[in-house]
Amino acid sequence: MLTMDQRVHFITLSAADLDAARAFYRGGLGWTPLLDVPGEIIFFQVAPGLVLGLYDTAHFVADMHGTPADGKLGGLTLSHNVATRAEVDAVVQQAVDAGGTLIKSPQRADFGGYHGHVADPNGVVWEICHNPGWRVDESGQVHLGPVE
Amino acid sequence: MLTMDQRVHFITLSAADLDAARAFYRGGLGWTPLLDVPGEIIFFQVAPGLVLGLYDTAHFVADMHGTPADGKLGGLTLSHNVATRAEVDAVVQQAVDAGGTLIKSPQRADFGGYHGHVADPNGVVWEICHNPGWRVDESGQVHLGPVE
């Protein structure tokens, strides 16, 4: 049986002031971004295979368009990546069966992949995602590229 | 110069209903905890070297005792572990110098280690922590033990 293994791949945080976040992490702490899209999102790798994303709040909320989720979102998404769209469907279903609340039905994502969102019983939002532009090499380094 | 390297070691989330969290992650998803302390906290390893903690809200808030932080906390803490107490002091200072807001001055932690908390410009709370009971082995497996 397909199960959702114990793995977080992305931590995404709502950032009301993305420029301030950039100044803090890049300027102040000297961190190197994996990808920096001004006005939208900044990604930093923060462990083998793990990415921290600071996501402009307007985009963060818009990404939940057409769902019950809105500004009341906690501002946090934990992402769990899987290999196929079918696995997204199956893992979202498993999480719902486990007692989670469906937030966004599995669907094409704006970035070109495919994802669905489920909240755990305390409102923690998990994105179950198939992202063809993402891979982790043997050293644990994350590579983010365009989705074909 | 000592710098805060790009690393998250713990993701800690406030859980208003810890029993529901246990039922979801352990019962529903079949995950194996690293440590489960009923009424207080459940830890799951979710990547090499990375721990997700579901922390009872009352304990989560109490852990910020004596600080400006209260129920308005975002319910999320990202932890960055360092090797010594002196490094905690230095990294907290670096984060403040980078534009962060001091939430909890470096001090002895209830669990026996030593920690301080700084919020980034968007209110994301980082715990800078020396935890003698924590280690990651060569395979990326986290070990949590009592602090001497």
Contacts between the chains, C-beta under 8 A, distances in Angstrom:
chain1	res1	chain2	res2	distance
A	3	B	29	7.0
A	3	B	30	5.9
A	4	B	29	5.3
A	6	B	31	5.0
A	6	B	32	7.2
A	6	B	44	5.6
A	6	B	45	6.4
A	6	B	46	5.3
A	7	B	46	5.7
A	7	B	47	6.0
A	8	B	11	6.9
A	8	B	46	4.2
A	8	B	47	5.7
A	8	B	50	6.6
A	8	B	52	6.3
A	9	B	47	7.6
A	11	B	8	6.9
A	11	B	11	6.2
A	11	B	78	7.4
A	13	B	76	7.6
A	13	B	122	7.2
A	13	B	124	5.6
A	14	B	122	7.5
A	15	B	122	4.6
A	16	B	122	5.5
A	17	B	121	5.9
A	17	B	122	5.9
A	20	B	99	7.2
A	20	B	121	3.6
A	20	B	122	6.7
A	21	B	120	6.6
A	21	B	121	6.1
A	21	B	122	5.7
A	23	B	99	6.2
A	23	B	121	7.3
A	24	B	98	5.4
A	24	B	99	4.9
A	24	B	100	6.6
A	24	B	120	5.2
A	24	B	121	5.3
A	25	B	120	7.5
A	27	B	98	7.2
A	28	B	94	7.8
A	28	B	95	7.5
A	28	B	97	6.9
A	28	B	98	2.3
A	28	B	99	5.3
A	28	B	100	7.6
A	29	B	3	7.0
A	29	B	4	5.3
A	29	B	94	7.1
A	29	B	95	7.0
A	29	B	98	5.3
A	30	B	3	5.9
A	31	B	6	5.0
A	32	B	6	7.1
A	44	B	6	5.7
A	45	B	6	6.4
A	46	B	6	5.4
A	46	B	7	5.7
A	46	B	8	4.2
A	47	B	7	6.0
A	47	B	8	5.7
A	47	B	9	7.6
A	47	B	47	5.9
A	47	B	48	7.1
A	47	B	49	5.7
A	47	B	50	5.2
A	48	B	47	7.0
A	48	B	48	4.9
A	48	B	49	6.8
A	48	B	140	6.8
A	49	B	47	5.7
A	49	B	48	6.8
A	50	B	8	6.6
A	50	B	47	5.2
A	50	B	50	5.9
A	52	B	8	6.3
A	52	B	78	7.6
A	54	B	122	7.2
A	74	B	74	7.3
A	74	B	75	6.4
A	74	B	76	7.6
A	75	B	74	6.4
A	75	B	76	7.9
A	76	B	13	7.6
A	76	B	74	7.6
A	76	B	75	7.9
A	76	B	76	5.5
A	78	B	11	7.4
A	78	B	52	7.6
A	94	B	28	7.8
A	94	B	29	7.1
A	95	B	28	7.5
A	95	B	29	7.1
A	97	B	28	6.9
A	98	B	24	5.4
A	98	B	27	7.2
A	98	B	28	2.3
A	98	B	29	5.3
A	99	B	20	7.2
A	99	B	23	6.2
A	99	B	24	4.9
A	99	B	28	5.3
A	100	B	24	6.5
A	100	B	28	7.6
A	120	B	21	6.6
A	120	B	24	5.2
A	120	B	25	7.5
A	121	B	17	5.9
A	121	B	20	3.6
A	121	B	21	6.1
A	121	B	23	7.3
A	121	B	24	5.2
A	122	B	13	7.2
A	122	B	14	7.5
A	122	B	15	4.6
A	122	B	16	5.5
A	122	B	17	5.9
A	122	B	20	6.7
A	122	B	21	5.7
A	122	B	54	7.2
A	124	B	13	5.6
A	140	B	48	6.8
